[in-house]
Amino acid sequence: MSPDIPQLRPLSTNSRQGLPEWVYDSLIDLLLEGSLKPGQPLRIDAVAEQLGVSATPVREALVRLQATGLVSRATHKGFRVAPEPDGAELVQLIEARLYFEPTAARVACEAGDPGLTEQLRAAYRSQEEAGSNESFEEFRQFLRGDQMFHQAIINGTGNNFVAMAAEAINGHVQRFRAFHGRVITDRTETLDEHLKILQAFENGDPEAAEAAMRNHLIQVRERVSVTHS
């Protein structure tokens, strides 16, 4: 086994994920677990050998991770885990989300897609079911539910450019989560704020959806500011 990267979970033969997606998700999991450290090398051939795949899906996954800021790449030095971010950077990331996510919520709600509302319910239920005893599995489930919730709204706009911008920004948020604690400290607040957004979609109220999303992100920014002041 290569010393460059810890053991990853095997890809299920029944999985519908493509190899690059599986490698991408697995590396994010390792970051969240704390198994990969800031500045640690990620050699394509070593990762590919350990996973039993070719270099191509590994390279694709690492390039995608680079776009989110989770991985950096230097000429002649290859890929490395990105440096640890600070609290001020996360505040800026949330402010960037404030520029477009409230509008995205309004636009997505105006579309009136019942399938989107069901996706939001499913993401909300996933976060509810994550529990609160602060195990890594529950942390990961809660975080993925959060990503599902916000990504469903972004996708609901039907705007691919907004989706690309959101993916890059949310990758940086994952980077912060990876290095700054692996427990959810604002579970109750987040669930309450997400519920208000969900209710706005259920009621078909675009203005309420926009206002609820804006309030949610403002509250997250305030919680982050207090925690890292």
N, C-alpha and C positions, 0 to 999 in steps of 0.2 A: 504494500500500500504506500502511496506517495505521502511524504510528510507535509506536503504543501496545503492539504485540505483534509478536514476530518471526514469520516465515513458518512455518506449520504444514504437516505432511504432508497431502496431499489424502485425502479419504475415498474408498476404493475402491468402484467401482460394484458389486463383488461382496460387499462387506462386509455382514454380517448385524447389525452394530451399529446401534442407533438413533442419531440425531444427537446427543441430549444425552449419551449414553455416549461417543461419539467425541470430542465437544468436551471432556468431562470428562477422558478419558484423554490427549488431546493437551495440555491445559493442565498436567496432572501431569508429562508428559514434559518440557515446557518448564521447569518448576520444577526437575526433576532435572538437566536440562542446564545450569542456571544462566542461561538466557535471560531469565527473569523474576526481578526483584530485589525484596527486601522493600520494601513501600510503593509499588510501581509500580501506577499506575491500570490498571484493566481495564474499559474502557467497553464496554457491551453492544453498542451500535451499531457501534463500530469492529471488535470481534471478529467480529460477525455479517457485516459487509461483507467482511472479509478471507476468511472461510470460505465465503462465498457461500450462507449460510443465513439464515433469519429470526431475529429476536431471541428468539423463544420457547425454542428448544433451548439457546441460549447462556445465557439467564437461568436455565433449569433446572439447567444444569451448574454455574453460578456459585453458585447457592443450595446445591447439594449440596456444593460445595467449601467454602462457608462453614461448613456443619455439621461438616466435618472439621477446621476450623481453618486450612486452607491459604489461605483467602481471608477477608478481613474486609470489613465493610460499615458505613459511617457515614452518618447522615442527611444528605441533601443533597450527599454526596460520592461516593456509589456504591461499587462494589467496588474493592478493592485487594489486592495480594499481602500476606499477613499478615506481621507483624514476625518477625524472626529469633528462634527459641527458644534457650534455653540448655541446658546439660547436665543441670542439676538437674531441669528440666522433663521430659526424656526418662526419667530415673530414675523419676519419679512415674508416667509413662505405663506403664512396664514393671511397676511395682508394681500399677497398676490392672489390667493384664492378668493378674497373678498371682491377683487376686481371683476370676476366673471361668474362665480358659482351662484350668487343670488339671481342674476339674470338667467343663468342656465336653468335654475329651478322654475322660474316663471315661464320660460319658453317651453320646457318639457311638460309642465302642468297644462299649458294652453293646448298642447297636442292631444290631451285627453286619452292617452293610450292606457286601457285597463291592464294590459300586460305589464306596463311599467309600474303601476301601482302595486301589482302583485309581487314584482321583484323587490320593491321597497319593503313590503310586508315581510317577505322571506328574509331579507337582510336584517331587518329589525328583530325578527324572531331569533335569528342566529346570534345576535348580540345579547339578547335577553337570556338565551340558553347557555351562554358562555360561563355564567356563574361569576363568583367574585372571590374565590379563594386564592387567586393570584398564581396559579400554576402556569407553566409556560403554554400548555395546550389551550387553556382558557384565554390567556393573553392573545395567542395567535388567532383563535376563533373570533374573539371580540374585534381584533384589528382587521381581520379579513371581512367581517361583517360591516365594519365601518367603511372599508374600501368598496365593498359591493354596493352599499347604500349610495355613496357619493358618485361612484362610477355609473350606476344605473341612471342617475339624473343627468349626468353629462352625456351619456349615450342617447338619452331621450331627446336631446336637442337636435339630433340628426346632423350635427356639424362636426365633420371629421377633424377640422383644425382645432376646435375647442377640445376635442377628445385627446389629440396629441399633446396639446399644452397641459391639460390636466394630468396626463400620465407622467410627464416629466416632473411636474411640481409634486405630485403625490409620491414619486420615487424619492424625492429629497425628504419628504416627511418620514418615509420608511427609514431612510438613512438616520434621521434623528432618533427614531424609536429604537433603532438597532444599538445605539451607543449610549442612550440616556435612560436606562431603566427598562425593565421588561415586565412591568405590572401596570394595570390600568388604575389610575387614581381618581378619574373623573367619570366613572361608569354611570352613576346615577344621573349626573347632569347631562351627559351625552345622550343617554336613553330618553330623557325627558325632552331634550331639544330635537332629537330625531323623530320622536312621536309627534311633535307639533308639525314638523315638515310632512310626515306621512299623512296626518289628518288633513292637511291642506290639499294634498293630492287626492285623497279619498273624497273630499268635498268639492273637488274641481275648482279650487280657488287659487288662480295663479298669483294674485297679489299677496295672499297669505303665505303661499309657498316661498315667494321671494323674500318676504319679511322674516319668515321663520329661519330660512337659510342664512340670511344676513345676521340675525341675532345669534344663531348657533356659532358662526365663525367668530363673531365679536367676543362671545363668551369664552370660546377656546383660546383666543388671543389673550384675553384677560387672565385666564387660568395659567397659561404658559408664562406670562409676564410675572405673575406673582411667584410661581414656582422657581423661576430662574433669575429673579432679581437679586 
